[in-house]
Structures are given as structure tokens and as C-alpha cells.
Amino acid sequence: MEDNEIINLWRSYGQKLEENLQLNRKNAEDITRLKVKSFLASMKPLKIFTIAAGIIWVGAIDLMIIKAFPAANWFFIISAGIQVLLTKLAIIIYLYQLILIYKADISEPVLETQHKLARLKSTTILVTRILFLQLPVWTTFYWNKSMLENGNMALYLIQIVITLSFTLVAIWLFRNIKYENKDKKWFRLIFDGKEWTPVLKSIELLNQVKEYKTDNAN
């Protein structure tokens, strides 16, 4: 076999090898994108259920506030009003997240999907912080004038301790629930589940896709 034939065969083999590598990278990228789509799809049922349950809840609380308003138990009205206001804000955020999930297209540029996932991540943290702000009002909605006028010192002290404790916990969680604490045990305890894990896994997979593209470019 002449030298030219050997060189041509070697070049042909190298070309086929490169084509196979490119195909494998493309298949790996497609599979990764499908996994991301699956992770995002797994979040939809919980988001939809949460939105539906939240709408029913705020509707019921609004009716209770309207019904109780003439009797003017202001402890209940103010506490329920704060709770339902924070819940409505959370519903808006959940709706925004659901729109992001439905708009996520695995065929779009990786950077676009990464931006959507980053917004999902940040709004998941935000909505959790907002919902924890409700803690104190769950300890005040049942107060009434008779309780304050006829209660004893022990009752007052117990109630103050409970309300103050819930308030401090709510403030602490609002200030400390941030991505920088994602590896802490208490953070993982709060966020472990369908609200959080699919987002992190999707971000990790898209980072792999980005690495594939970077390797190909090099």
C-alpha cells in the first residue's frame, strides 16, 4: 500500500471519528435538554395545585373578613388581612413561575433557559421568605377584647412569649433564606422537594450543556 493511500485512510478514519464524537456530543446535549424538560414538567402539577388552593383560601378569608368587619374584631381583621395579602403576593409569584416553566423551550439557546431557571430559583427563595412572614399573625388572629380584659398575667406572658418567638423566627428566616445558605441543613430541610430540587438539577444539567458547547468551540 502506497504512502498516499495510508495517509488518505488515516484522514478518513480521523474524519469519521470526529463525526462520531460530534454526534455523541449532540446526542448527549439532546438527552440533557430532555431531562431538563422533564424536571420542569414535574414542577407544574404542584404549582397549579398551590395556585388553585391559594385562590380558594384567599377567597374564603376575604369572605370571612367581610363578614366579621361589622363586628369589628380588629385583631382578627388585621391578622387575617396581613395573612391574605401575603398569600395573594405568593400566588402572583407562583403564577409568574408557572409562566416561566411553560415558556421554557429546550430548543432555545442555553443562555435563555439559564436565565429562566435563575428567575425560578430566585423567586422560589423570595416566595418562601414572604410566606414565612405570616408566622406572627397565626398567633394573634384569635385575640379579642374579652381575652385582654379578663385574662390573667400568666395568659398574657404565654401569649407574649409565643407571639414574640414566632416574630423572631419569621424575621430570622426572612433574613437568612438566601442562596448562599443552600448547603446548610435547615435550608435543605425547608427546600427539599418539588419546589426546589428540579430547579437545581436543571441548572446543573444546563451547565453541562454549556460545557459541551465550550468544548466543541475549542
Buried (B, 14 or more C-beta within 10 A) or exposed (E): EEEEEEEEEEEEEEEEEEEEEEEEBEEEBEEBBEBBBEBBEBBBEBBEEBBEEBBEBBEEBBEBBEEBEEEEBBBBBBBBBBBBEBBBBBBEBBBBBBEBBEEBEBEEEBEEBBEBBEBBBEBBBBBBBBBBBBBBBBBBBEBBEEEEEEEEEEEEEEBEEBBEEBBEEBBEBBEEBEEEBBEEEEBEEBBEEBBBBBBBBBBEBBEBBBEBBEEEEE
